[in-house]
Every structure is written in structure tokens, then in C-alpha cells.
Amino acid sequence: MSELRHDRSAIRATLHRTEVRTGEVYVAHAGVQRAVEIYEVDRLDFADAYLVASAERTGVGVIASFDRSIDRVTTVRRDEPA
């Protein structure tokens, strides 16, 4: 459960505007964009969505986590720690 005090639509709107400054050029960070997509479509909290996006981007493929919500995403596999 998220501890954020804003509704998902307000958070989504803010995250869609998130940009990372690189020198004098503003570019949208691909990892953040994918995390927002996972957050919206798979309804993970943003921290888990960013973790999944990072695993996808780096090719890790497996995430050690007790959080079963990650199982909603088919692009990575969740392994529950022993």
C-alpha cells in the first residue's frame, strides 16, 4: 500500500512531466517513462514499477522480492527470498 497522500491520477500526471536535466537539454528519462507505464498498467506502486523498469532495462530478468504485485508484470520473474 502506498503511503502517498495523492490519488493515482495526480501522481500519474506529475510523473508524466518528470524530466531529467542533461546539460542544457531536457530529456525524458526512459527508465522513468517505463516505470510510469508499469505504474499505470500493472498498478504497482512507483518504487516497484521503477525496480521492474530497471530490471528490464539492464536485462536482469529476475527480481528477489516478497512483493507479489511484481508477478503482475510478465517481462520479469520474481523470486521470493528464502
Secondary structure as UniProt FT lines:
FT   HELIX           8..16
FT   STRAND          20..22
FT   TURN            23..24
FT   STRAND          25..27
FT   HELIX           30..41
FT   HELIX           46..58
FT   STRAND          62..64
FT   HELIX           68..72
FT   STRAND          77..79
//
